C-alpha cells in the first residue's frame, strides 16, 4: 500500500434498513454510522458473509455463502452530479441508489484500483472491492419520484456508479469527516 495526496470529505451517509422490501434499496440519511466487521449494524447489506448473487454465478450457484465484500456502497458527489445532469435532474438523491457513503474529492472515483483503502483519522478503514455496476434498483427508486426518468439511470451511471467496499478496521464515520486514499503498489495487470 502507498498513501496518496487524495483526501476526501464525507458529504452524505445513509443506511438501507434491514428488512426493507426485496424490491427496494432506498437509504435513510444518517449523520453518523458505526461500522464493525460486518458493516453498519442494522443495514440491509450487513454481515461478514452473504448469499451469492447474479454477479458471481460464473463461480457459485446463486445463494452460496461467500465473503461479503458488498457491505458498503460508496459514491462520489462529482459522479452523482454528472449522472443527474445527463438524466435531466436537478440533483440525484443518494438515497435512491442505496448509498452508504458519499464523498467529494477524488476524480474518476468509480475506477480507483480494487484493494484501495479509505481511512479516517479514527482508524476506520474501508477496503474497496470493485466498481459497482449500474443496476435496475436505483432506476425503480428514481421512477417512484420522477415518473419516466428512471429508465435513464443505467446509461447515465455507466462508469459512475461508485464502488462496493467492506470494513477492514471498525470505527465511526460522520458527515464532514475526511478520509485518506491508499492504493496498492501492484503494477496494472497486462497479460
Secondary structure, DSSP 8 states (H G I E B T S, - for coil): -EEEEEEEEEEEEEE-BTT--TT----EEESEEEEETTEETTBTT-SSEEE--GGGTTTS-TT-EEE---SEEEEEHHHHHHHHHHHT-S---GGGGT-SEEEES-TTGGGS-TT-EEEETTS-EEEEEEE----HHHHHHHHHHSTTTGGGHHHHHTTTS-EEEEEEE-EEEETT-EEEEEE--------
